[in-house]
Amino acid sequence: MKNVALALMAYEHAWKINDFPAPFVEIWGIRINLIYGLVAGILSLYLAQGFHLTRDKPAYFERLFILAIISQFPFSMLHVDVLNVVFTYLIGFIAIYSHYYGYYYLSFIALAISFIYDPLLDWGYIAVFMIFAFYLLLSYFPEKKITVDFFRFPKIFYYAFYPAHFFILIGIHYIT
């Protein structure tokens, strides 16, 4: 599932770079990008599941923080006024980390911050709330792994993919 989500994310970003119209569907008067929603849901699930499965939660946060910093430069080449989605993931991580250790008020503050600063966050509060919802769901089934990957790349691939795919797509855009 993670590989499918990454491929769909690259596809959706290629649409944006080339100014193609995104595949929107209107539901109850709300325009929804199906690819965007599917990718956000899958990756939010993976973050929540990774939180449950990791033994070193501070190291997981540190890896996400480093990825957010590294990814901001190529992301800013496309979206000048928004923080990349990994910063959104960090807020989601803080919300579930706080809840996990019983600091419910900090969890609420993280959720509120995602709502207040939604215009500055890629995927915004929706991703943070999805991460939190998946975390709560997985709390009821802590021994279960509910995602399936038929093929797995080395872990470094998944961390390198996000910033690298922006450079590749921007390079292709300027070549063509």
BELBEL-V321182 format. One record per residue. N is the residue number from 1. RES is the residue in one letter. OMEGA is omega in degrees with one decimal (* if undefined). BURIAL is 1 if it has 16 or more other C-alpha atoms within 10 Angstrom, else 0. Layout:
<<N/RES/OMEGA/BURIAL> <N/RES/OMEGA/BURIAL>>
This chain:
<<1/M/-178.8/1> <2/K/179.7/1> <3/N/177.2/0> <4/V/179.8/0> <5/A/179.8/1> <6/L/178.3/1> <7/A/178.5/0> <8/L/178.2/1> <9/M/178.7/1> <10/A/178.2/1> <11/Y/-178.9/0> <12/E/177.5/1> <13/H/176.5/1> <14/A/175.9/1> <15/W/-177.9/0> <16/K/-177.7/0> <17/I/-177.9/0> <18/N/177.7/0> <19/D/173.7/0> <20/F/177.0/0> <21/P/-179.6/0> <22/A/-179.6/0> <23/P/-178.1/0> <24/F/172.3/0> <25/V/179.1/0> <26/E/178.7/0> <27/I/180.0/0> <28/W/177.6/0> <29/G/179.9/0> <30/I/177.8/0> <31/R/-177.4/0> <32/I/172.4/0> <33/N/-174.3/0> <34/L/-179.9/0> <35/I/179.7/1> <36/Y/-179.8/1> <37/G/179.0/0> <38/L/179.3/0> <39/V/179.8/1> <40/A/179.9/1> <41/G/-178.4/1> <42/I/-177.0/1> <43/L/174.9/1> <44/S/176.2/1> <45/L/179.5/1> <46/Y/178.3/1> <47/L/179.6/1> <48/A/179.4/1> <49/Q/176.9/1> <50/G/177.1/0> <51/F/-179.6/1> <52/H/-173.8/1> <53/L/-176.1/0> <54/T/175.5/0> <55/R/-176.8/0> <56/D/-176.4/0> <57/K/175.9/0> <58/P/177.8/0> <59/A/176.6/0> <60/Y/176.9/0> <61/F/-179.2/1> <62/E/177.7/0> <63/R/178.0/0> <64/L/-179.1/1> <65/F/178.4/1> <66/I/177.8/0> <67/L/179.4/1> <68/A/-179.3/1> <69/I/-178.7/0> <70/I/-175.4/0> <71/S/-174.6/1> <72/Q/-178.7/1> <73/F/179.7/1> <74/P/178.1/1> <75/F/-179.3/1> <76/S/176.6/0> <77/M/-179.9/0> <78/L/-175.1/0> <79/H/-172.6/0> <80/V/-169.5/0> <81/D/-175.7/0> <82/V/172.6/1> <83/L/-177.8/1> <84/N/-173.0/1> <85/V/-179.5/1> <86/V/172.9/1> <87/F/175.4/1> <88/T/176.7/1> <89/Y/178.8/1> <90/L/177.6/1> <91/I/175.4/1> <92/G/178.3/1> <93/F/179.0/1> <94/I/179.3/1> <95/A/-177.9/1> <96/I/176.6/1> <97/Y/179.4/1> <98/S/179.5/1> <99/H/-179.4/1> <100/Y/-178.4/1> <101/Y/172.9/0> <102/G/176.9/0> <103/Y/-172.8/0> <104/Y/179.4/0> <105/Y/176.2/0> <106/L/176.5/1> <107/S/177.5/1> <108/F/178.9/1> <109/I/178.8/0> <110/A/177.9/1> <111/L/179.3/1> <112/A/178.8/1> <113/I/179.3/0> <114/S/179.3/1> <115/F/-178.0/1> <116/I/-176.2/0> <117/Y/-179.9/0> <118/D/-178.6/1> <119/P/-178.6/0> <120/L/-174.3/0> <121/L/172.6/1> <122/D/-175.2/1> <123/W/170.2/1> <124/G/-174.0/1> <125/Y/-178.7/1> <126/I/178.8/1> <127/A/-179.8/1> <128/V/179.1/1> <129/F/176.1/1> <130/M/177.9/1> <131/I/-178.6/1> <132/F/179.1/1> <133/A/177.5/1> <134/F/176.9/1> <135/Y/179.7/1> <136/L/177.8/1> <137/L/-178.6/0> <138/L/176.9/1> <139/S/178.6/0> <140/Y/179.3/0> <141/F/-171.1/0> <142/P/-178.3/0> <143/E/-175.6/0> <144/K/170.9/0> <145/K/-172.5/0> <146/I/176.4/0> <147/T/-177.3/0> <148/V/173.7/0> <149/D/179.4/0> <150/F/178.1/0> <151/F/-179.1/0> <152/R/171.4/0> <153/F/172.6/0> <154/P/-175.4/0> <155/K/-178.3/0> <156/I/178.1/0> <157/F/-176.6/0> <158/Y/177.0/0> <159/Y/-178.1/1> <160/A/-174.4/0> <161/F/-172.9/0> <162/Y/178.3/1> <163/P/-176.7/1> <164/A/-176.6/0> <165/H/175.3/1> <166/F/178.7/1> <167/F/-179.8/1> <168/I/-178.8/0> <169/L/177.9/1> <170/I/177.1/1> <171/G/178.0/0> <172/I/179.9/0> <173/H/-179.1/0> <174/Y/178.4/0> <175/I/-175.6/0> <176/T/*/0>>
